[in-house]
Amino acid sequence: MGWTLQQPRSRHLLLLFITFASCITVVFISKSDTRDLYDHSSVTYKMAEMEMRVDHLTRLYELKEKDVQELIKHFSSVLKTIVKSLNVSVSEDIESLMIAYNKSVEMVRSPMAHFDVYTFLPHLRSHENYLRPLILHSGGRNAVSMVFGVPTVRRQQQTYLIQTLINIVSNMNQTEQKDSLIVVMIGEIDQQYTQQVTSEIKNRLPEAVNSGLVDIIAPSPEYYPDFSKLRITLGDSEDRVRWRSKQNLDYVFLMMYCQPKGSFYVQLEDDVVAKPQFHTIMKKTALQRIADGQEWFILDFCRLGFIGKMMRCSDLPWLIQFIVMFYNDKPGDWLLDGMMETKACNLEKDLVSKLFLMVGMYFKHFKKSCLITFSN
């Protein structure tokens, strides 16, 4: 009798145990699947980041290779001059080296004309040093993920440069700061003014400057063409055409300096306010799209003008060349729209997230703070 009473209870306990064990198994499998999915996503994300790093190193190698070729060319020319002036014979090894070099030059010499920035800015052709920036301060930082370009010029009204830089730096944590470079390009040729701005940045942001987070550059006075010879376009006044043409060339100069410094380039201005962790949001957005195999040319994080436009540094030459070709014809943001419409997609197909506001805009002689909205 006792046994018959215990048998149903044992069955119930066994059934309860099996049910509990099944639930535990399902939970573990579910967690395992979630972890596997997370691990796969993490690996894909890391692979995308590594792809950008390799791309950056490749571009650095190509730049160094070009420098080496120029040095070899210069060395060969100097050696020939010395040999000729001394009227002496050279050893077979040196003669073989010179012959081999000349042959290599003939092999890579293009039979067709090529076009570059000098085609559209001919005053620079015989003076390549005019394209070299005056580096007012640099910590030598490179190989970062994010390079932020901040052009600035002398303003008649209040300047917001220091306020902007403080805001950008304060909205990045230490990890983000170490993975970033902020390049301030002072678009003025007055050396006293550029030194004044440089000193103010160093005094107001000493930690950012000393850590290498901030580079400060200015163009050579000879970089700019003769603005009195510009064509009047779009029915604008002469002053307006001169102002927007110079602004376009400032963008070009800044982008050329930033291009070999990192993986991604973000165009800012000297009067913006950023959201916290904007660096991480932008980087994750770009890497996720790369990991997902999505094609993109520019990610737009702000509706106004050039602000918040993010590109791969490896894609900057496309935009640099495009702006140089038409710097006299249209404002920079119009040129960007035209290039996007031609190269990438319909203009309505833009935007990702609202990360930047603009301050210090003067319309009809009063200041506006512009809130930017986006459609997903």
Secondary structure per residue as TSV (DSSP state, phi and psi in degrees):
chain	resnum	aa	ss	phi	psi
A	1	M	-	360.0	-44.6
A	2	G	H	-60.4	-38.6
A	3	W	H	-66.2	-42.0
A	4	T	H	-65.7	-30.1
A	5	L	H	-72.4	-35.6
A	6	Q	H	-77.1	-25.1
A	7	Q	H	-63.2	-48.7
A	8	P	H	-60.9	-39.2
A	9	R	H	-61.8	-42.1
A	10	S	H	-62.5	-40.4
A	11	R	H	-63.6	-41.2
A	12	H	H	-64.2	-41.1
A	13	L	H	-64.7	-40.8
A	14	L	H	-64.0	-42.8
A	15	L	H	-63.9	-40.9
A	16	L	H	-63.9	-40.8
A	17	F	H	-64.0	-44.5
A	18	I	H	-62.2	-42.6
A	19	T	H	-62.6	-44.9
A	20	F	H	-63.1	-43.6
A	21	A	H	-63.3	-38.5
A	22	S	H	-64.5	-41.8
A	23	C	H	-62.9	-44.1
A	24	I	H	-60.9	-42.8
A	25	T	H	-61.4	-44.6
A	26	V	H	-61.9	-41.9
A	27	V	H	-61.5	-46.2
A	28	F	H	-63.5	-42.0
A	29	I	H	-63.3	-42.1
A	30	S	H	-62.1	-44.3
A	31	K	H	-64.3	-39.0
A	32	S	H	-63.6	-43.0
A	33	D	H	-63.7	-41.9
A	34	T	H	-63.5	-42.8
A	35	R	H	-64.4	-40.9
A	36	D	H	-63.1	-40.6
A	37	L	H	-64.5	-42.5
A	38	Y	H	-64.4	-44.3
A	39	D	H	-61.6	-41.3
A	40	H	H	-63.1	-44.0
A	41	S	H	-63.6	-41.2
A	42	S	H	-64.4	-42.7
A	43	V	H	-63.9	-43.2
A	44	T	H	-61.4	-41.5
A	45	Y	H	-63.0	-45.1
A	46	K	H	-64.4	-37.6
A	47	M	H	-63.4	-38.7
A	48	A	H	-64.5	-39.9
A	49	E	H	-65.8	-41.4
A	50	M	H	-64.5	-36.5
A	51	E	H	-59.8	-41.5
A	52	M	H	-68.3	-35.8
A	53	R	H	-64.9	-44.6
A	54	V	H	-62.3	-40.4
A	55	D	H	-61.0	-41.6
A	56	H	H	-63.7	-45.5
A	57	L	H	-63.9	-36.3
A	58	T	H	-62.5	-42.9
A	59	R	H	-65.5	-38.5
A	60	L	H	-63.0	-41.3
A	61	Y	H	-61.7	-43.5
A	62	E	H	-63.3	-38.7
A	63	L	H	-66.3	-43.0
A	64	K	H	-66.5	-37.9
A	65	E	H	-61.9	-39.7
A	66	K	H	-64.5	-41.0
A	67	D	H	-62.4	-41.5
A	68	V	H	-63.2	-42.2
A	69	Q	H	-61.6	-39.8
A	70	E	H	-65.7	-39.0
A	71	L	H	-65.2	-42.2
A	72	I	H	-62.6	-42.7
A	73	K	H	-61.1	-44.7
A	74	H	H	-65.0	-42.0
A	75	F	H	-60.9	-44.2
A	76	S	H	-62.2	-42.1
A	77	S	H	-64.7	-44.2
A	78	V	H	-64.5	-41.4
A	79	L	H	-62.7	-43.1
A	80	K	H	-61.9	-41.1
A	81	T	H	-63.9	-42.7
A	82	I	H	-64.7	-46.3
A	83	V	H	-60.6	-42.1
A	84	K	H	-67.6	-41.6
A	85	S	H	-69.5	-33.6
A	86	L	H	-84.8	-15.1
A	87	N	T	54.7	48.9
A	88	V	-	-123.2	162.5
A	89	S	-	-89.3	154.5
A	90	V	-	-112.0	161.1
A	91	S	-	-69.0	161.2
A	92	E	H	-62.5	-34.4
A	93	D	H	-64.2	-46.0
A	94	I	H	-66.9	-40.9
A	95	E	H	-63.1	-39.3
A	96	S	H	-64.2	-39.6
A	97	L	H	-62.4	-44.0
A	98	M	H	-65.5	-41.0
A	99	I	H	-65.2	-43.3
A	100	A	H	-62.5	-40.2
A	101	Y	H	-63.8	-46.9
A	102	N	H	-59.9	-38.3
A	103	K	H	-66.3	-39.9
A	104	S	H	-65.8	-36.6
A	105	V	H	-64.2	-42.0
A	106	E	H	-63.5	-35.4
A	107	M	H	-68.7	-36.8
A	108	V	H	-95.4	-7.0
A	109	R	-	-67.1	128.3
A	110	S	-	-80.2	136.6
A	111	P	S	-79.2	-5.4
A	112	M	S	-117.8	157.4
A	113	A	-	-70.0	147.5
A	114	H	-	-120.0	158.3
A	115	F	-	-120.2	137.8
A	116	D	-	-147.1	-166.1
A	117	V	H	-60.6	-29.1
A	118	Y	H	-69.8	-23.5
A	119	T	H	-63.6	-36.1
A	120	F	H	-101.9	-13.3
A	121	L	S	-127.1	69.7
A	122	P	G	-61.8	-21.9
A	123	H	G	-66.9	-14.0
A	124	L	G	-92.2	-10.3
A	125	R	T	-57.8	-44.1
A	126	S	T	-92.8	5.1
A	127	H	-	-139.4	69.2
A	128	E	G	-61.3	-25.1
A	129	N	G	-66.6	-17.8
A	130	Y	G	-66.6	-19.8
A	131	L	G	-86.3	-7.0
A	132	R	S	-80.9	130.1
A	133	P	-	-74.6	151.5
A	134	L	E	-83.4	108.2
A	135	I	E	-86.8	104.1
A	136	L	E	-78.9	-29.0
A	137	H	E	-161.8	138.8
A	138	S	-	-156.5	135.8
A	139	G	-	-91.8	2.5
A	140	G	-	75.0	17.9
A	141	R	-	-75.6	138.1
A	142	N	-	-153.5	-174.4
A	143	A	S	58.0	34.3
A	144	V	E	-92.6	169.0
A	145	S	E	-79.0	-43.5
A	146	M	E	-120.8	127.6
A	147	V	E	-116.3	121.9
A	148	F	E	-106.5	119.8
A	149	G	E	-96.7	124.5
A	150	V	E	-124.4	96.7
A	151	P	E	-80.0	146.2
A	152	T	E	-146.0	147.2
A	153	V	-	-135.6	167.7
A	154	R	-	-65.6	132.7
A	155	R	-	-111.2	146.8
A	156	Q	S	-76.7	-34.8
A	157	Q	S	-91.4	-162.1
A	158	Q	-	-65.8	139.7
A	159	T	-	-92.8	145.1
A	160	Y	-	-117.1	11.0
A	161	L	H	-58.6	-53.1
A	162	I	H	-62.7	-43.5
A	163	Q	H	-58.6	-41.9
A	164	T	H	-64.7	-46.8
A	165	L	H	-63.4	-42.4
A	166	I	H	-61.1	-42.4
A	167	N	H	-64.1	-44.2
A	168	I	H	-61.9	-47.8
A	169	V	H	-65.8	-43.4
A	170	S	H	-68.7	-19.6
A	171	N	T	-95.4	15.8
A	172	M	S	-121.2	138.1
A	173	N	-	-80.8	179.5
A	174	Q	H	-61.4	-41.5
A	175	T	H	-62.6	-43.4
A	176	E	H	-65.2	-40.1
A	177	Q	H	-62.9	-39.7
A	178	K	H	-69.2	-20.1
A	179	D	T	-103.0	18.5
A	180	S	E	-132.5	161.1
A	181	L	E	-140.6	125.7
A	182	I	E	-104.7	119.6
A	183	V	E	-109.0	114.9
A	184	V	E	-94.8	119.3
A	185	M	E	-108.7	111.0
A	186	I	E	-86.6	106.1
A	187	G	-	-83.0	53.6
A	188	E	-	-135.7	150.5
A	189	I	-	-104.6	-1.1
A	190	D	-	-76.5	107.1
A	191	Q	H	-63.7	-34.2
A	192	Q	H	-63.4	-40.7
A	193	Y	H	-68.7	-43.9
A	194	T	H	-63.3	-38.0
A	195	Q	H	-68.0	-35.5
A	196	Q	H	-64.4	-45.9
A	197	V	H	-65.1	-41.1
A	198	T	H	-60.6	-45.3
A	199	S	H	-62.8	-39.8
A	200	E	H	-65.7	-41.6
A	201	I	H	-62.6	-44.2
A	202	K	H	-63.6	-37.7
A	203	N	H	-74.1	-36.4
A	204	R	H	-88.3	-24.9
A	205	L	-	-130.3	59.0
A	206	P	H	-61.5	-40.3
A	207	E	H	-66.6	-43.3
A	208	A	H	-64.5	-39.9
A	209	V	H	-69.4	-47.5
A	210	N	H	-68.7	-27.3
A	211	S	T	-79.3	-11.0
A	212	G	T	92.6	5.5
A	213	L	-	-69.2	-29.3
A	214	V	E	-118.2	126.8
A	215	D	E	-106.4	145.3
A	216	I	E	-127.8	123.0
A	217	I	E	-132.6	164.8
A	218	A	E	-147.0	154.5
A	219	P	-	-81.1	158.4
A	220	S	-	-67.2	144.7
A	221	P	G	-55.8	-29.6
A	222	E	G	-83.1	-2.3
A	223	Y	G	-63.8	-39.6
A	224	Y	S	-78.6	143.7
A	225	P	-	-76.5	-178.7
A	226	D	-	-77.0	103.0
A	227	F	G	-69.3	-14.9
A	228	S	G	-71.4	-14.3
A	229	K	G	-99.5	9.4
A	230	L	-	-69.3	148.8
A	231	R	-	-81.1	142.4
A	232	I	-	-82.2	121.5
A	233	T	-	-128.8	158.7
A	234	L	T	61.7	14.8
A	235	G	T	72.5	13.6
A	236	D	-	-77.1	161.3
A	237	S	-	-72.0	164.3
A	238	E	H	-60.9	-40.1
A	239	D	H	-65.2	-40.4
A	240	R	H	-65.4	-43.2
A	241	V	H	-62.8	-42.2
A	242	R	H	-63.9	-42.5
A	243	W	H	-64.3	-48.8
A	244	R	H	-73.2	-29.7
A	245	S	H	-67.3	-42.5
A	246	K	H	-64.9	-40.5
A	247	Q	H	-59.8	-41.5
A	248	N	H	-60.7	-42.6
A	249	L	H	-70.1	-28.8
A	250	D	H	-65.7	-42.8
A	251	Y	H	-57.9	-45.8
A	252	V	H	-60.6	-47.4
A	253	F	H	-61.4	-45.1
A	254	L	H	-63.2	-44.9
A	255	M	H	-65.8	-38.2
A	256	M	H	-63.8	-37.2
A	257	Y	H	-70.1	-40.0
A	258	C	H	-77.9	-25.0
A	259	Q	G	-52.3	-44.0
A	260	P	G	-87.3	6.7
A	261	K	G	-88.3	-20.3
A	262	G	E	-165.0	-163.6
A	263	S	E	-92.0	-42.6
A	264	F	E	-125.1	145.4
A	265	Y	E	-117.2	134.8
A	266	V	E	-123.6	124.8
A	267	Q	E	-86.5	123.0
A	268	L	-	-120.5	-177.5
A	269	E	-	-130.7	178.1
A	270	D	S	-91.3	18.6
A	271	D	S	-145.3	53.4
A	272	V	E	-121.3	159.2
A	273	V	E	-123.8	128.1
A	274	A	E	-105.1	156.3
A	275	K	-	-83.4	153.2
A	276	P	T	-58.7	143.2
A	277	Q	T	59.9	27.3
A	278	F	H	-60.5	-33.1
A	279	H	H	-58.8	-52.5
A	280	T	H	-63.7	-41.4
A	281	I	H	-62.2	-45.0
A	282	M	H	-67.6	-43.8
A	283	K	H	-64.0	-45.6
A	284	K	H	-63.5	-39.6
A	285	T	H	-60.8	-46.3
A	286	A	H	-65.9	-48.2
A	287	L	H	-65.6	-35.0
A	288	Q	H	-65.8	-39.1
A	289	R	H	-68.2	-37.3
A	290	I	H	-65.7	-44.5
A	291	A	H	-62.6	-33.9
A	292	D	T	-83.0	-1.6
A	293	G	T	75.0	20.2
A	294	Q	-	-81.5	134.5
A	295	E	-	-80.3	132.5
A	296	W	-	-154.3	151.7
A	297	F	S	-114.3	-46.1
A	298	I	-	-134.4	135.1
A	299	L	E	-103.0	130.2
A	300	D	E	-106.0	117.6
A	301	F	S	-113.0	13.0
A	302	C	-	-164.5	136.3
A	303	R	S	-74.6	-29.2
A	304	L	S	-82.2	124.2
A	305	G	T	50.7	-132.3
A	306	F	T	-91.7	-6.4
A	307	I	T	-64.5	134.7
A	308	G	T	73.8	15.7
A	309	K	E	-86.2	124.6
A	310	M	E	-115.3	131.6
A	311	M	E	-136.0	159.4
A	312	R	E	-67.9	140.6
A	313	C	G	-61.5	-30.7
A	314	S	G	-68.8	-18.2
A	315	D	G	-92.7	-8.9
A	316	L	H	-57.7	-37.7
A	317	P	H	-55.1	-32.5
A	318	W	H	-59.5	-49.5
A	319	L	H	-71.3	-39.6
A	320	I	H	-57.7	-49.6
A	321	Q	H	-63.9	-39.5
A	322	F	H	-64.9	-44.5
A	323	I	H	-66.2	-41.6
A	324	V	H	-60.0	-40.4
A	325	M	H	-64.2	-35.8
A	326	F	H	-121.8	23.8
A	327	Y	T	-59.3	-29.2
A	328	N	T	-84.7	-13.4
A	329	D	T	-93.7	-40.3
A	330	K	S	-144.5	161.5
A	331	P	-	-63.6	156.8
A	332	G	H	-59.0	-41.6
A	333	D	H	-69.3	-28.9
A	334	W	H	-68.8	-40.0
A	335	L	H	-63.7	-39.6
A	336	L	H	-62.0	-43.8
A	337	D	H	-60.4	-44.0
A	338	G	H	-63.3	-40.2
A	339	M	H	-68.4	-41.6
A	340	M	H	-62.7	-42.4
A	341	E	H	-64.6	-33.5
A	342	T	H	-80.7	-44.0
A	343	K	H	-91.5	-37.7
A	344	A	T	-113.9	-61.9
A	345	C	-	-164.6	176.6
A	346	N	-	-64.0	145.8
A	347	L	T	-64.7	-23.9
A	348	E	T	-71.1	-19.6
A	349	K	S	-91.9	77.4
A	350	D	-	-136.3	-171.9
A	351	L	-	54.3	146.3
A	352	V	-	-120.6	-57.7
A	353	S	-	-157.6	151.6
A	354	K	-	-92.0	106.0
A	355	L	-	-119.2	-14.3
A	356	F	E	-132.6	140.8
A	357	L	E	-112.9	162.3
A	358	M	E	-119.6	135.9
A	359	V	E	-124.8	166.1
A	360	G	E	76.5	18.3
A	361	M	E	-85.0	136.4
A	362	Y	E	-114.6	110.1
A	363	F	E	-121.1	127.4
A	364	K	T	54.3	38.1
A	365	H	T	68.8	21.4
A	366	F	E	-137.4	155.1
A	367	K	E	-84.9	139.8
A	368	K	E	-126.8	142.4
A	369	S	E	-104.3	118.7
A	370	C	E	-97.0	120.7
A	371	L	-	-92.1	131.6
A	372	I	-	-104.7	131.6
A	373	T	-	-114.3	155.0
A	374	F	-	-131.9	151.1
A	375	S	-	-109.0	134.1
A	376	N	-	-85.4	360.0
